[in-house]
C-alpha cells in the first residue's frame, strides 16, 4: 500500500482558508476542497494503480460517503462514539475522469470529533513500486526567516514522521548563495534536530540559476537506484505545503514506465490571497508567457475541479516555475543542466528544452508566493529582456525570430519611455546588447559582479518622505491623499479587475506616444501603483510610482532631452538587431551546450 496524499485540514502554520479543504452543509462535511480532491484522469493516465483506498481514523461521525463529481456512490456506517480506523475502497476502476472525494456526516450528539487519514494505492500483482529517492534543492539568498519556517514544517510533518514512507527517501540541500545561513543561530539549532537530513551548501551568489544548478550537481553526485532518482527544486521565499513531498513521492512510486521521466510541476497560490491560484502550468509562445487561467478562486468547487486543473493532454505544452518543480535525473544530467542566466527565465528555458519528457500538475503540490505585480521590476528588466531573447533564439521557430526580438526590445524601450523611466530604458538596452555578445561572453561573466553593475544602473525606490524636498507643498499633499485614497480600495477585487480590464492604448495614445507630443497637464502629479497600466499616465509631467508590496516610491519627471536619447536608442536597437541577430542566434543554437554541462558549471561556480 502506497500513500498518495494525506487528508489535509486548515492550519495557521500553512493555510487557514477552510474552503480549500472542505465545504460544510449543515452536519455534512464534504472534503472536496482543492487539497483533498483526487483527480482521476491524471492518475488513470500516468500511473499503474489498481485500487484506491481511503485509510481513515475518526471519531464523532456516524456516516461516510464516497462521492464522484457530486454524486454519492457509496455509504459506510461509522461508530461515532469510539475512535476507530477504517479502510474504505473507492470504485476506482469504474470511472476514468472527474474527481473523487469523501464526505462525513456528523453525529449531532457527539461531544468530541477527530479526523486523520490518507489515500493509499495498490499496484497490480505484476507491478513493483518504483524506487524513488528525492534530493530537495532549495536555493536561498539571505532569507533565514522563510527558510527556518519551511524547514521546521518539513521536519515536523515529513522528515521525522515515522508514519511517512517518503521521509526515508528525501534529503534537503540548502544552497546558500548569501553564505549567511550557518551564522543564523535559530536555523542552526533547527538543523541539528533534523538527523542529518538537511545539508547546507555555501555557494557564490550566482542567482537562482546558479544556486539551483549547484543543488543539481550535489544531487547528481549520488545518482542511482539506492541514492537519488529525482531532484525537487523549491524557492526559499515561498510558504510550503509539506504534504507536497508525500504526493510527489507517491505519484512517482506508481508512475507508468512510459512516463517514468515525467516532470511534476507545482502550483503557485498567492500568499496575500491564499485562495487564489496564480498558475498551475504556463505556456511560452512567441516570446510571451501565457497563463491559461490566472487567479482561479480555489474556494469554489467548480474552479478547483475545472478542466485546467483536472484534464490531461498538455504534457508537452506547459512548463513549471522553479518555486516547486521535480525532475527525473534522466532529465537533469551532467550534460543537460540550466543556462547560467543568473535568474528570471532560467526555469522557462529549461522547461522548454525538456518538453519531450512531459509534465503533470497534481492538486496540493503547491506553494504560496507573493504577488509579482506588487513591485516594479527594477533592474530585473535586464534579465527579462536578455534571457527572453535567448529563449527566442533557442526555442522559437527560425522564420520569425528576428521580428519577435525587435518587437520585444522596442516595446520594452517604449514602455520605459512612457513610464518616464529613462534609466530602465538604458537597462533594457544593455540587456539586448549583452545578448548579442553571445555564449562566450556569457560564460566569462562573474555573475555577482555583473548583477551589482546592473543594480547600480537602476532607480532606487524610497520612502515617500524622501521626495518631500523635491515637491511643492501642494504636490506632496496631493500624492499623500492619492495614496491614502487608493489604499482604501486597493485589494483583491481591484487586482482581479485590472488583470482583465487594464487601460488599453487608443489611437491617440499611440500617435502622441502617450501624450509626449502634447502639452503636459500643468500643476498636476499622478500616483501610479505598480499594477497600473502605463497608459494611465497620459500627458502627465510628474508621476510618483508606488509599490503596494513595499510601500516604497519613486518620483519621475518628463524630460524631452531624455525622450530624444531613448528615441535614438530605439533606432540603434532596430539597426543592430537587423544586422546582428541572426549571428547571435546561430551562436546560441550551436554553442549553448558548452555552457550547460557540469564541467562548465563547476568552472563558472569556481568549484
BAFI-89862 format. One record per residue (C-alpha): x, y, z. Coordinates in steps of 0.001 Angstrom, whole numbers. Each point is the difference from the previous one (the first is absolute). Layout:
BAFI-89862
+---------+---------+---------+
:       x :       y :       z :
+---------+---------+---------+
:       X :       Y :       Z :
...
+---------+---------+---------+
END
This chain:
BAFI-89862
+---------+---------+---------+
:       x :       y :       z :
+---------+---------+---------+
:       0 :       0 :       0 :
:    1444 :    3364 :   -1076 :
:   -1138 :    3279 :    1537 :
:    -982 :    2428 :   -2776 :
:   -1257 :    2992 :    1964 :
:    -926 :     838 :    3570 :
:   -3343 :    1371 :    1139 :
:     813 :    3648 :     623 :
:   -1733 :    2476 :    2284 :
:     506 :    3766 :     373 :
:    2829 :    1095 :    2321 :
:    1386 :    3377 :    1015 :
:    3532 :   -1152 :    -854 :
:    -814 :    -676 :   -3665 :
:   -3476 :    1179 :   -1053 :
:   -3196 :     583 :    1981 :
:   -2471 :     435 :   -2893 :
:   -2416 :   -2844 :     785 :
:   -1597 :     -63 :   -3492 :
:    3330 :   -1167 :   -1438 :
:    -492 :   -3210 :    1993 :
:   -3735 :    -616 :     460 :
:   -3492 :    1441 :    -386 :
:   -2670 :    -301 :    2671 :
:   -3764 :    -311 :    -496 :
:   -1668 :    -405 :    3382 :
:    1386 :   -3164 :    1589 :
:    1452 :   -1267 :   -3269 :
:    3624 :     867 :    -745 :
:    1264 :    -689 :   -3530 :
:    3790 :    -234 :    -158 :
:      11 :    1380 :   -3520 :
:    2272 :    2985 :     437 :
:    2910 :     289 :   -2420 :
:    2406 :   -1801 :    2337 :
:   -2231 :   -3032 :     623 :
:   -1256 :    -747 :   -3513 :
:    1243 :   -2933 :   -2059 :
:     371 :     725 :   -3737 :
:    -888 :   -3274 :   -1709 :
:    1033 :     768 :   -3570 :
:    3603 :     715 :     980 :
:     422 :   -3042 :    2233 :
:   -1614 :   -2255 :   -2612 :
:    2197 :    1256 :   -2812 :
:    3380 :     231 :    1684 :
:      52 :   -2668 :    2699 :
:    -404 :   -3747 :     499 :
:   -2250 :      58 :    3056 :
:   -2667 :   -2700 :      74 :
:   -1858 :     797 :    3216 :
:    -550 :    3228 :    1909 :
:    -743 :    -186 :    3718 :
:    -894 :    2597 :    2608 :
:    1806 :    -789 :    3248 :
:   -1758 :    2092 :    2642 :
:     -81 :     307 :    3775 :
:   -2889 :    2007 :    1401 :
:   -2285 :     666 :    2950 :
:   -3341 :    1796 :     221 :
:   -1313 :    -856 :   -3474 :
:   -2826 :   -2433 :    -722 :
:     350 :    -474 :   -3754 :
:    2604 :     260 :   -2768 :
:    -983 :     620 :   -3632 :
:    2152 :    -607 :   -3084 :
:    -699 :    2634 :   -2673 :
:     783 :     248 :   -3690 :
:    -584 :    3394 :   -1664 :
:   -2700 :     937 :    2496 :
:   -1846 :   -3346 :    -119 :
:     -59 :   -2209 :    3103 :
:    1083 :   -3448 :   -1183 :
:     647 :   -1887 :    3233 :
:    -795 :     254 :    3740 :
:    1574 :   -1512 :    3096 :
:   -1356 :      47 :    3557 :
:    2479 :    1179 :    2638 :
:     281 :    -438 :    3755 :
:    -353 :    3586 :    1196 :
:     773 :    -668 :    3660 :
:    3441 :   -1591 :    -351 :
:    3160 :    1036 :   -1790 :
:     268 :   -2680 :   -2644 :
:    1937 :    -726 :   -3199 :
:   -1692 :    -846 :   -3303 :
:    1241 :   -1018 :   -3431 :
:   -2566 :     814 :   -2666 :
:     631 :    -740 :   -3649 :
:   -1006 :    2456 :   -2715 :
:   -1573 :   -1389 :   -3221 :
:    3196 :     974 :   -1820 :
:    -405 :   -2227 :   -3048 :
:   -3517 :    1278 :    -721 :
:     930 :    3593 :    -939 :
:    2639 :    1375 :   -2348 :
:    -473 :    3724 :     514 :
:   -1293 :    2486 :    2541 :
:     778 :     211 :    3705 :
:    -394 :   -2210 :    3050 :
:    -440 :    1273 :    3529 :
:   -1693 :   -1121 :    3189 :
:   -2514 :    1565 :    2367 :
:    -663 :    -516 :    3701 :
:   -3368 :     329 :    1760 :
:     395 :    1300 :    3538 :
:   -1674 :   -1646 :    2968 :
:   -1864 :    2950 :    1525 :
:     287 :   -1504 :    3482 :
:    3781 :    -492 :    -185 :
:    1979 :    1964 :    2570 :
:    3303 :    -584 :   -1760 :
:    1136 :    -197 :   -3615 :
:    3319 :    -896 :   -1580 :
:    1186 :    -918 :   -3472 :
:    3215 :   -1261 :   -1547 :
:     825 :   -2099 :   -3038 :
:    1265 :    -292 :   -3524 :
:    -642 :   -1491 :   -3412 :
:    2089 :   -3024 :    -881 :
:     402 :   -2084 :   -3130 :
:     600 :   -3618 :    -888 :
:    1945 :   -1061 :   -3078 :
:    -877 :   -2985 :   -2205 :
:    1632 :   -3263 :    1049 :
:    2454 :     143 :   -2913 :
:    1203 :    3530 :     795 :
:    2544 :    1079 :    2586 :
:     267 :    3364 :    1699 :
:    2466 :    2265 :   -1795 :
:    3147 :     898 :    1961 :
:    -204 :    3719 :     768 :
:    2583 :    2104 :    1841 :
:    -341 :    3765 :    -148 :
:    2623 :    2663 :     591 :
:   -1821 :    3212 :     980 :
:    1904 :    2948 :   -1496 :
:    -792 :    3353 :    1674 :
:    1904 :    3057 :   -1195 :
:     106 :    2810 :    2561 :
:    1462 :    3465 :     334 :
:    -246 :    1597 :    3442 :
:   -3524 :   -1148 :     794 :
:     603 :   -1736 :    3297 :
:   -3523 :     625 :    1316 :
:   -1704 :   -1719 :   -2956 :
:    2509 :   -2858 :     -67 :
:    -260 :    -643 :    3732 :
:   -3805 :     -67 :    -180 :
:    -103 :   -2423 :   -2950 :
:    2664 :   -2341 :    1378 :
:   -1863 :    -131 :    3318 :
:   -3186 :    -972 :   -1849 :
:    1854 :   -2654 :   -2010 :
:    1657 :   -1394 :    3121 :
:   -3184 :    -213 :    2036 :
:   -2341 :   -1255 :   -2729 :
:    2307 :   -2081 :   -2210 :
:    3690 :    -511 :     817 :
:    -424 :   -1368 :    3547 :
:   -3464 :   -1533 :    -431 :
:     319 :   -3812 :     379 :
:   -3341 :    -511 :   -1777 :
:    1128 :    1681 :   -3219 :
:    1873 :   -2355 :   -2319 :
:    1282 :    2947 :   -2058 :
:    1983 :    1191 :    3040 :
:    2517 :   -2789 :    -571 :
:     498 :     987 :   -3636 :
:     641 :    3755 :      72 :
:    2873 :    2288 :     929 :
:      12 :    3789 :     -36 :
:    2834 :    2018 :   -1553 :
:     -80 :    3688 :     905 :
:    2179 :    1838 :   -2505 :
:    1045 :    3109 :    1896 :
:     854 :    2682 :   -2574 :
:     290 :    2639 :    2726 :
:    2145 :   -2229 :    2247 :
:   -1911 :    1207 :    3057 :
:   -2053 :   -3031 :    1079 :
:    2677 :   -1559 :    2171 :
:     276 :    3260 :    1900 :
:   -3706 :     -48 :     882 :
:    -297 :   -1553 :    3473 :
:   -3729 :    -784 :    -272 :
:     521 :   -1875 :   -3251 :
:    3107 :   -1839 :    1220 :
:   -1830 :   -1228 :    3089 :
:   -2813 :   -1235 :   -2220 :
:    2341 :   -1704 :   -2471 :
:    1647 :   -1990 :    2802 :
:   -3376 :   -1605 :     785 :
:    -521 :   -1270 :   -3561 :
:    2141 :   -3162 :     298 :
:    2395 :    1051 :   -2797 :
:   -2863 :     196 :   -2502 :
:     704 :    3697 :    -607 :
:    3321 :    1022 :   -1579 :
:    1214 :    3587 :    -440 :
:    2203 :     629 :   -3047 :
:    1701 :    3447 :     -96 :
:      22 :    1338 :   -3565 :
:    1081 :    3123 :   -1831 :
:   -2811 :    2414 :    -843 :
:    -771 :   -1292 :   -3495 :
:   -3711 :     741 :     238 :
:   -2808 :   -2519 :     -90 :
:    1419 :   -1771 :   -3050 :
:    3379 :    -422 :    1673 :
:   -1465 :   -1048 :    3330 :
:   -2413 :   -2553 :   -1406 :
:    2663 :   -1391 :   -2311 :
:    2407 :    -370 :    2918 :
:   -2702 :   -2027 :    1732 :
:    -452 :   -2125 :   -3121 :
:    3734 :    -701 :     -36 :
:     -76 :   -1033 :    3669 :
:   -2904 :   -2383 :    -645 :
:    1644 :   -1428 :   -3135 :
:    2944 :   -1122 :    2121 :
:   -2309 :   -2650 :    1470 :
:   -2033 :   -1012 :   -3030 :
:   -1170 :   -3612 :     -78 :
:   -2716 :   -2369 :    1206 :
:    1330 :     -41 :    3549 :
:     572 :    3732 :     194 :
:   -1745 :    2741 :   -2006 :
:   -2356 :    -436 :   -2931 :
:   -1543 :    3500 :     -26 :
:     719 :    3574 :     970 :
:   -2720 :    2326 :    1332 :
:     649 :    3719 :    -470 :
:   -1662 :    2405 :    2450 :
:     182 :    3751 :     677 :
:    1205 :    1246 :    3362 :
:   -2611 :    2745 :     403 :
:   -3154 :   -2041 :    -560 :
:   -2358 :   -1536 :    2564 :
:     150 :   -3763 :    -459 :
:   -2783 :   -2569 :     371 :
:    2069 :   -2858 :    1542 :
:   -2272 :   -2707 :   -1449 :
:    1441 :    1014 :   -3371 :
:    2840 :   -2419 :     793 :
:   -2429 :   -2851 :     744 :
:   -1908 :     598 :   -3236 :
:    3059 :     221 :   -2228 :
:    1507 :   -3132 :    1555 :
:   -3270 :   -1922 :    -267 :
:    -580 :     950 :   -3632 :
:    3527 :    -887 :   -1077 :
:    -198 :   -3320 :    1860 :
:   -2865 :   -1159 :   -2230 :
:     635 :    1863 :   -3274 :
:    -117 :   -2047 :   -3222 :
:    3227 :    -911 :   -1793 :
:    -949 :    2145 :   -2990 :
:    -187 :    3044 :    2294 :
:    2874 :    -919 :    2314 :
:    1847 :    3252 :    -757 :
:   -3024 :    2293 :     142 :
:     534 :    3332 :    1765 :
:   -2291 :     882 :    2908 :
:    -779 :    3710 :      42 :
:   -1219 :    1950 :    2986 :
:   -2917 :    2396 :     200 :
:     541 :    3545 :    1275 :
:   -2641 :    1502 :    2251 :
:      85 :    3594 :    1214 :
:    1373 :     609 :    3477 :
:   -2127 :    3139 :     424 :
:   -3208 :   -1657 :   -1278 :
:     687 :   -3680 :     771 :
:   -3131 :   -1280 :   -1750 :
:    1139 :    1459 :   -3350 :
:    1899 :   -2280 :   -2356 :
:    2450 :    2039 :   -2048 :
:     938 :   -2922 :   -2246 :
:     425 :   -3759 :    -296 :
:    1798 :    -204 :   -3304 :
:     833 :    2781 :   -2445 :
:     817 :     226 :   -3701 :
:    2861 :    1863 :   -1676 :
:    -989 :    1021 :   -3514 :
:    1462 :    2615 :   -2358 :
:    2032 :    1530 :    2789 :
:   -3006 :     329 :    2322 :
:   -1008 :   -1793 :    3180 :
:   -3617 :   -1169 :    -195 :
:   -1865 :    -897 :    3170 :
:   -3074 :   -2012 :   -1047 :
:   -2134 :     673 :    3099 :
:    1522 :    2648 :    2248 :
:   -1505 :     678 :    3442 :
:   -2437 :   -2895 :     277 :
:   -1896 :     134 :    3289 :
:     717 :   -3441 :    1421 :
:   -2608 :     416 :    2732 :
:   -2542 :    -781 :   -2699 :
:    -442 :   -3669 :    -841 :
:    -686 :     875 :   -3651 :
:    3436 :    1628 :    -341 :
:    1904 :   -2572 :    2067 :
:   -1429 :   -2672 :   -2348 :
:     359 :    2041 :   -3214 :
:    1409 :   -1559 :   -3147 :
:    3172 :    2086 :     384 :
:     839 :   -1899 :    3177 :
:   -1488 :   -3443 :    -588 :
:     475 :    -868 :   -3660 :
:    3030 :   -1452 :   -1742 :
:    1258 :     739 :   -3492 :
:    2367 :    2925 :     611 :
:    3007 :   -2082 :    1018 :
:    2210 :    1372 :   -2775 :
:   -1320 :    3578 :     -59 :
:     385 :    1280 :    3557 :
:    2954 :     703 :    2261 :
:     290 :     579 :    3747 :
:    1715 :    2727 :    1962 :
:    2739 :   -1026 :    2391 :
:   -1983 :    1092 :    3049 :
:    -826 :   -3739 :      38 :
:    1051 :   -2383 :   -2773 :
:    1221 :   -3607 :     111 :
:    2210 :   -1442 :   -2753 :
:    1223 :   -3502 :    -689 :
:    3773 :    -400 :      35 :
:    -382 :   -1321 :   -3518 :
:    -970 :    3580 :    -831 :
:    2397 :    1815 :    2306 :
:    3332 :   -1415 :   -1104 :
:    3647 :    1019 :     -18 :
:    -401 :     858 :   -3692 :
:   -3421 :    1648 :     350 :
:      50 :    2741 :    2634 :
:   -1533 :    3508 :     -81 :
:    1493 :    3025 :   -1761 :
:    1879 :    2425 :    2315 :
:   -2638 :    2735 :    -244 :
:     353 :    1180 :    3642 :
:   -3780 :     118 :     383 :
:   -3280 :     531 :   -1851 :
:    -946 :   -2317 :   -2876 :
:    2518 :   -2678 :    1059 :
:   -2923 :   -2276 :     902 :
:   -1818 :     849 :   -3238 :
:    2982 :    -810 :   -2220 :
:     703 :   -3287 :    1792 :
:   -3675 :    -952 :    -198 :
:    -145 :     753 :   -3732 :
:    3179 :   -1961 :    -612 :
:   -1406 :   -3085 :    1719 :
:   -3640 :      89 :   -1129 :
:     344 :   -3443 :   -1538 :
:      -6 :   -1563 :    3489 :
:   -3487 :    1327 :     725 :
:   -1297 :    1785 :    3091 :
:   -2880 :    -503 :    2432 :
:   -1518 :    2226 :    2712 :
:   -1608 :   -1714 :    2997 :
:   -2374 :    1666 :    2432 :
:    1723 :     877 :    3255 :
:    3487 :      22 :   -1512 :
:     208 :    3710 :     586 :
:    1459 :    3002 :    1776 :
:   -1242 :    3479 :     902 :
:    2016 :    2904 :   -1399 :
:    -157 :    3790 :      33 :
:   -1827 :    1598 :   -2930 :
:    2466 :    1165 :   -2656 :
:   -1988 :    3099 :    -935 :
:     436 :    1552 :    3445 :
:    3468 :    1317 :    -893 :
:    1621 :    1560 :   -3058 :
:    2539 :   -2127 :   -1915 :
:    2923 :    2390 :     543 :
:    3347 :   -1435 :   -1093 :
:   -1665 :   -3378 :    -663 :
:   -1120 :    1394 :   -3361 :
:    3571 :    -623 :   -1185 :
:    -383 :   -3739 :     536 :
:   -3545 :     -60 :   -1372 :
:    1158 :    1517 :   -3298 :
:    3366 :   -1744 :    -374 :
:   -1223 :   -3439 :    1039 :
:   -3201 :     151 :   -2038 :
:    2077 :     861 :   -3065 :
:    2017 :   -3158 :     645 :
:   -3218 :   -2030 :     180 :
:   -1153 :    1491 :   -3289 :
:    3340 :    -869 :   -1585 :
:     -33 :   -3556 :    1380 :
:   -3628 :   -1089 :      -2 :
:   -2010 :    2122 :   -2418 :
:    -574 :   -1185 :   -3557 :
:    2788 :    1567 :   -2047 :
:   -2269 :    1749 :   -2514 :
:   -1059 :    2863 :    2254 :
:    2659 :     210 :    2715 :
:    1443 :    3328 :   -1131 :
:   -3428 :    1621 :    -159 :
:    -873 :   -1216 :    3505 :
:    3344 :    1214 :    1343 :
:    -581 :    3483 :   -1450 :
:   -3512 :      89 :    1423 :
:    1212 :    -988 :    3474 :
:    2827 :    2527 :     163 :
:   -1814 :    2950 :   -1558 :
:   -3148 :    -588 :    2061 :
:    2084 :    -160 :    3197 :
:    1722 :    3276 :    -898 :
:   -3311 :    1693 :    -812 :
:   -1599 :   -1165 :    3259 :
:    2952 :    1450 :    1927 :
:    -427 :    3240 :   -1925 :
:   -3709 :     429 :     650 :
:     537 :    -903 :    3662 :
:    2653 :    2795 :     105 :
:    2527 :   -2624 :    1183 :
:    3056 :    1079 :   -1995 :
:    2480 :   -2069 :    2017 :
:   -2120 :   -3071 :    -637 :
:     299 :     626 :   -3746 :
:    3802 :     -56 :     377 :
:    -249 :   -3311 :    1878 :
:   -2198 :   -1451 :   -2768 :
:    2538 :    1121 :   -2583 :
:    2870 :   -1585 :    1923 :
:   -1936 :   -3269 :     240 :
:    -444 :     -55 :   -3760 :
:    3664 :     943 :    -602 :
:    1244 :   -2720 :    2346 :
:   -2193 :   -2564 :   -1737 :
:    1749 :     809 :   -3278 :
:    3403 :    -680 :    1612 :
:    -826 :   -3710 :    -100 :
:     871 :   -3123 :    1929 :
:    3712 :     615 :     483 :
:    -695 :    3312 :    1734 :
:   -2725 :   -1577 :    2142 :
:    2305 :   -2756 :    1196 :
:    2739 :    2489 :     907 :
:   -2118 :    2109 :    2344 :
:     347 :     221 :    3755 :
:   -3745 :     -73 :     707 :
:      18 :    1817 :    3340 :
:    2123 :    2860 :   -1371 :
:   -2183 :     321 :   -3105 :
:   -3100 :      61 :    2191 :
:    1463 :    2755 :    2168 :
:     726 :    2004 :   -3144 :
:   -3591 :    -386 :   -1217 :
:   -1454 :     878 :    3390 :
:    2142 :    3153 :     132 :
:   -1616 :    1143 :   -3273 :
:   -3527 :    -242 :    1393 :
:   -2182 :    2495 :    1812 :
:    -103 :    -309 :    3784 :
:   -3495 :    -161 :    1462 :
:    -290 :    2064 :    3181 :
:   -2483 :     855 :    2760 :
:   -2410 :    2762 :    -967 :
:    1649 :    2438 :    2421 :
:    3214 :    -101 :   -2034 :
:   -1678 :    1954 :   -2833 :
:   -1480 :    2780 :    2135 :
:    2778 :    2487 :    -831 :
:    -511 :    -594 :   -3745 :
:   -3720 :     820 :      74 :
:   -2014 :    3061 :     814 :
:   -2160 :    -110 :    3089 :
:   -3098 :    -390 :   -2180 :
:    1577 :   -2844 :   -2003 :
:    1095 :   -1862 :    3114 :
:   -3431 :     277 :    1561 :
:   -1529 :   -1157 :   -3283 :
:    2070 :   -3197 :    -217 :
:    -644 :    -753 :    3674 :
:   -3727 :     314 :    -599 :
:     104 :   -2072 :   -3194 :
:    1903 :   -2811 :    1711 :
:   -2368 :     -86 :    2967 :
:   -3045 :      39 :   -2266 :
:    1323 :   -2833 :   -2166 :
:     999 :   -2071 :    3009 :
:   -3602 :      79 :    1194 :
:   -1183 :   -1831 :   -3121 :
:    3176 :   -1807 :   -1098 :
:    -309 :   -3727 :     548 :
:   -1150 :   -3278 :   -1455 :
:   -2956 :    1361 :   -1973 :
:    2035 :    2759 :   -1654 :
:    2895 :   -2320 :    -827 :
:   -2359 :   -2442 :   -1690 :
:   -1819 :    2731 :   -1903 :
:    3211 :    1611 :   -1198 :
:    1262 :   -3377 :   -1163 :
:   -2995 :    -167 :   -2336 :
:    -638 :    3672 :    -753 :
:    3379 :    1740 :    -148 :
:     -84 :    3411 :   -1663 :
:     610 :    -638 :   -3676 :
:    1700 :    2359 :   -2402 :
:   -2224 :    1910 :   -2393 :
:    1055 :    1505 :   -3316 :
:     668 :    3267 :    1848 :
:    2301 :   -1760 :    2476 :
:    2000 :   -1514 :   -2837 :
:     222 :    3014 :   -2289 :
:    1088 :    2306 :    2856 :
:    2215 :   -2572 :    1785 :
:   -2286 :      80 :    3021 :
:    -159 :    3794 :     -34 :
:    3693 :     767 :    -485 :
:    -846 :    1981 :   -3144 :
:   -2768 :    1973 :    1758 :
:     278 :    2693 :    2661 :
:     259 :   -1497 :    3468 :
:   -2699 :     534 :    2559 :
:    1139 :    2913 :    2126 :
:     271 :      11 :    3799 :
:    -929 :   -3669 :     195 :
:    1780 :   -3027 :    1385 :
:   -1308 :   -3539 :    -359 :
:     559 :   -2962 :    2341 :
:     381 :   -3265 :   -1907 :
:    -170 :   -3347 :    1810 :
:    2156 :   -2844 :   -1346 :
:   -2952 :   -1962 :   -1525 :
:   -1199 :    3090 :   -1910 :
:     262 :     288 :   -3761 :
:    2604 :    2538 :   -1205 :
:   -2660 :    1459 :   -2277 :
:   -1771 :    1364 :    3079 :
:    2773 :    2617 :     214 :
:   -1144 :    1696 :   -3214 :
:    1413 :    3570 :    -275 :
:    1398 :     -87 :    3539 :
:    3183 :    2018 :     591 :
:     590 :   -1428 :    3489 :
:    -777 :   -3494 :    1233 :
:     591 :   -1554 :    3394 :
:     290 :   -3801 :    -211 :
:   -1237 :   -1952 :    3006 :
:     616 :   -3651 :     894 :
:   -2816 :   -1479 :    2127 :
:    2262 :   -2896 :     969 :
:    2743 :    2146 :    1543 :
:   -1668 :    3436 :     303 :
:    3045 :    1494 :   -1701 :
:    -270 :    2762 :   -2582 :
:    1841 :    1601 :   -2917 :
:    -424 :    3513 :   -1386 :
:     255 :     315 :   -3802 :
:    -186 :    3055 :   -2249 :
:    -410 :     592 :   -3720 :
:    3231 :    1150 :   -1703 :
:      85 :     514 :   -3748 :
:    3785 :    -379 :     -46 :
:    -408 :   -3566 :    1313 :
:   -2835 :    -546 :   -2454 :
:    2423 :     736 :   -2853 :
:    2649 :   -2318 :    1476 :
:   -2419 :   -2919 :     226 :
:   -1281 :     691 :   -3502 :
:    3580 :    -326 :   -1212 :
:     413 :   -3253 :    1982 :
:   -3086 :   -1437 :   -1692 :
:    1422 :     744 :   -3447 :
:    3412 :   -1421 :     941 :
:   -1611 :   -3142 :    1425 :
:   -2018 :    -542 :   -3167 :
:    3079 :     323 :   -2227 :
:    2174 :   -2164 :    2246 :
:   -2576 :   -2779 :     167 :
:    -444 :     123 :   -3749 :
:    3740 :    -431 :    -525 :
:    1027 :   -2269 :    2852 :
:   -2914 :   -2078 :    1272 :
:     431 :   -2960 :   -2336 :
:    3701 :    -267 :     847 :
:    -840 :     -93 :    3688 :
:   -2791 :   -2508 :    -614 :
:    2385 :   -2385 :   -1774 :
:    2483 :     378 :    2840 :
:   -2558 :    -925 :    2669 :
:   -1403 :   -2939 :   -1951 :
:    3472 :   -1348 :    -739 :
:    1896 :     688 :    3208 :
:   -2452 :     159 :    2903 :
:     744 :   -3656 :     788 :
:    3504 :    1106 :    1012 :
:   -1572 :    1906 :    2907 :
:   -2509 :   -2601 :    1186 :
:    2332 :   -2798 :    1078 :
:    1369 :    -700 :    3444 :
:    3632 :     795 :    -835 :
:    -945 :    3449 :   -1282 :
:   -2172 :     672 :    3046 :
:    2726 :   -1042 :    2429 :
:    2309 :    2529 :   -1642 :
:   -2733 :    2658 :      67 :
:    -718 :    -632 :    3700 :
:    3723 :    -181 :     816 :
:    -354 :   -3469 :    1537 :
+---------+---------+---------+
END
